[in-house]
Amino acid sequence: MRNRGIKRRINAVNSMDGAGVRILRSVGNSQFARIDPFLMLDNFSSDNPDDYIAGFPAHPHRGFETVTYMIEGRMRHRDHMGNEGILRSGGVQWMTAGRGVIHEEMPEQEEGLMSGFQLWINLPAAEKMKPAAYQNIEPEEVAEFDAFEGVHVRLVAGGLTDVDGNCQTGPVNGISRQPLFAEIQMQPNARYTLPVPAELSGFVYLFEGGARLANDPLNLAEAAELDSGNQIELQAGMGGARLLIVAAKAIGEPIAQYGPFVMNTHDEIEQAINDYRANRLTG
């Protein structure tokens, strides 16, 4: 087994999205800051309603998937397919835009902490125009278990072993890039070694406390891209740690992006724009 270290650090930058939601964007803060197949990672976290109350009014997507993972708060989802639901603390929305989706995510609260992540995952050319799909994962459906002494895992996608040696599997299924998506909560000085196969590219994102990846310290609010190997070794600091581990099979195809449209060529982007203007994006 070979430990995976840090290949590159992508620092988060302050930004705004939607109708004025304050975010920290690491992956995707420029076209050079992608980690194939991951296009973007946004972290939103504020107890000031002015930072999130405007939400994300109706907007289109084509050619990729969006994953919204709530740490704290309530967000309402609606889309053109008739899906509607409230994303609660600990819940997940995994949406495959495919050919096209028009949706909105608006706060279902007027005060208090709103905290979570949105991840964009690219689709290969052969899947970019497939029908849109939506998976709403309630907090109780996320696989939750102790993986080692002082280590608690919430597993959204992929498979990991619990402390008793049993294989646990996340509830998200039918995703072509075979993703691993997990939140790891570690007590002070806890250690955890877990497999992340060599064929998966990915990153670790520390959002609370302190931790090390192998011999490298992790910094808050940065995506630490994984180098080669087949496992990662984590050690929490004296204050414990909370972090995301995200990995998936790379695609290796050219990317053409215009805002919420991610295709392979500029001509396909022009087609997406024209389809949206002519109300043909989703059908």
N, C-alpha and C positions, 0 to 999 in steps of 0.2 A: 504493500500500500504506500502511496506517495501523497504527502500533504500538499495541498494547494495553498500557495501564498497569494500576495497581492501583485497583480500585473500592472494595474493602473488605478489611480484614485481620481474620481470625478466629484469635485466639490459642488455642493448645492448652491444655487444662487437665488436671491430673492426675486420673485416674479409675481405676475398677476394673470389670472385666466378667468374664463367665464365672463360674468358681468362685473367682475371686480373682486374675485376671491384671492386673498394673499396666500402664496404657496412658496415652498422651497423646491426648486427643480434641479435634480442632479443629472441622471441619465436624460439625454435629449436637450440639455441646455444649449447645445449647438449641434450642427450636423456631424461634428467630429466626436461627439460625446455619446454615441450610441454603443450598445453592446449587443450585437446580433444574437437573438432576434428581438431584443428589447429596444424600443424606440424612445421611451420616456418614463421617468418616475417622478411624480409630484408628491410632496408631503405637505398636507395642510394641518395646522394645529394652532388654534387660538380660542380664547374665552371671550374675545371682543367681537360681538355680533357684526360690527362694521367690517370685519375682515372676511366674513363668510355669508352674510345674510342675502346678498344679491344672487348667490348660487350660480347655476349653470343652466340658463334658459335653453329652449329647444335649439338644437344644433345637429349637423349631419356628421357621419363618419362613413368611410369606405376603405376596405383593404386590410384591416387589422382587427385586433381584439383589445378591449379595455377591461381592466380589472379594478374594481373599487373595493378597498378593504377598510372597514371602519374600526378605529380604535375606540372612539368615544363620540357619541352624538347620534342624530337621526337625520336621514336624508331620504326624500321621496323620489322614486324613479318613475318616469312615464316614457313610453316610446310609441312609434307609429304602428307597431304590431299589436297594440292593445295591452301590453304588459304594464303593470303598475304595482308598486309595492314600496314598503318602507324599509330602508336599509338601517338596521339598528347596530348598536355597539357590538363588535365582534362578528358582524355579518359580512357577506361578500356578494358582490354583483359581478358576474363574469359574462361579458357581452361580446359576441362575435359579430362585428359589423358586416363582414363579408361584402356582398354587392352594395349594401347601403342600409343605414339605419338613421332615423331622426329621433333623438331622445332628449330628455332634460333630467337634471338632478338638482332638486331644490331643497334647502334646509327645512326640516320639519320641527324646527325649534327657533325661538327668538332670543334665547340667552343661553349661557352655559358654554362648556367646552365642546368644540367640534374638531375632531382629530382623526386623521386617517391617511390613506395613500391611494393614488391612482397610477396604475401601470399600463403602458401601451405595449402590446406584443404584436410583432409583424406577422403576416401570413405569407406563405409562399405563393408564387404566381398562380399555381394551379388551384388555389383556394380563395383567391381574393374576391371572386365574383360568386361565391356560393351564397345560399340564402342566409339571411341574418338569423341569429339565435341568441337566446338569453337564459342564463342560469342564475336564479336567485337562491343564495345559500343562507339560511337562517343561522344565527349564532350557535344554536344547539346542534346543527348539522355538521359543523366543523369538527374534524377529528381532534380530540384534546386528550393529552396523556403525558405522564412523566417518562422522559427518555433516559434519564440518568439521575443520580443523586443531585438535587438542587437545580434540575433542568426540566422545565415544562414546555411542551410543544403544542402549538395550535397549527394543524396541518390542513391546508386548503386544497393542495394538489400534489400528487406524487405519493411515494411510499417511504416510510421510515419505521424503525424498530423501537418498541417501547422498552421500558426497564425490565420487563419480564421476558423479552425476546420475541414478542409477538409482532407481526407485521401490521402496521396501521396504514390506512389509505385515505387520502383526502377525498372529499365529496365531488370535486369537479372532475368531469370525465368527458371523453370525446374530443380532446384537444390534441391537435396534430403534433405539436412540438414537444410532447411528453414533459410538461413542466413540473418543476418542484417549486412550491410556494409555501413557506412556513414562517410563522412568527415563533421566535425562541425567547423564552423568559428564563434568565439565569440568576440564581442567588449569588451573593458575594463569593468570589474566588472559585465558583463552580467551573468544572471542565466538561467539555462535550466534544466527542469526535463522531462525525457522521459521514456516510458515503455521499459523494456528489460525483457521479460517473464522469470520466474524462470526456465523453462525447457531448456533455452539456456545458455550455458557456453560461456564465452568470455572475452574481455579485452578492455581497453582504452589505446591508445598510443598518448601521447602529443609530437608534433614535432615543435611547435612554441609557444612562450610566456609562460604563467604560468596559472595554473588552480588547482582547488580542486575537488575531487570526494567525495561527502558528506562532512565529516570533515577531509578527508585525502588529503594532498598536493600531486599532481602528479609531477613526475620528468621527465625532458626531456629524450627522448631516453630510455624509459623503457615500457614494456608491463605490465600494472597494471591489474592482473587477478581479475575478479569480484567474490565476494562471493555471498551467497544466498540472495534472495529478488526478487522483480519484477519491480523495476524502478531504474534509476540512476539520481542523482542530481549533476549538474555541476555548478561551479562558476568560471568565468575567473578572472585572476589577473588584475593588473593595466595596463598591456600592451596588454591585450587581449590574445586570444589563438586560436590555430588550432590543432585539434586532430582527430584521427580515433576512431570510435566505431565499434567493430567487435564481432559478436556473432553468435552461431549456435548450433544445437542439437548435443550433444555428442554421440559417437558411442559405447564406452565401450568394444572394442575388442582388442586383442593383436596386437602389431605392430612389424613388422620385416622390417627394412630399410637398404638398401645399396645404398647410394647416391641418384640417381634419381628414384629408385624403392622402393615403399612402399607397402608391402603386409602384410599377417597375420602370415606366417610361414617362416622359413629359406628355406624349400624346394621350396616354391613359389618364393623366391628371386633367388634361383639357377635356377629355370625354366625361370625367366625373363632374367637373364644374358645369359643363353644358347639361348633363343629366339632372343635376341639382336645380339649375335654373329653370329647366323644363318640367320639373316635378316627375322625373323618370328615375331618380337615384335609387329608390327602393323597389322598383318593380319593373 
